[in-house]
Amino acid sequence: MAYDNTNTGILSRNTKRRSEKSSEFSGNINVEGVEYWLDAWVKERKADGSKFFSLALKRKDGQQAKSNAPLSEQLSDEIPF
């Protein structure tokens, strides 16, 4: 039986950073059967100094994602109800 990697991924430290803007972590992720490149940066909140990951996805097949905004900008802390 083959391993099913649907809705899983990996992320590891990016040892090939070319500049300070390059992602600190990189990897790949499968979301509902679609393969993506995954990049992450460690950011710090101005309000309290707590750290978080800012994420970006790019489809491996080159097709446009529904939004070009980084995932961290697509997500909201607001509860929709």
ABEGO torsion letter per residue (X at the ends): XBBBABGBBBBBBBAABABAABBABBEBBBBGGBBBBBBBBBBBBAAAGBBBBBBBBBBAAGBBBABABBAAAABBABBAX
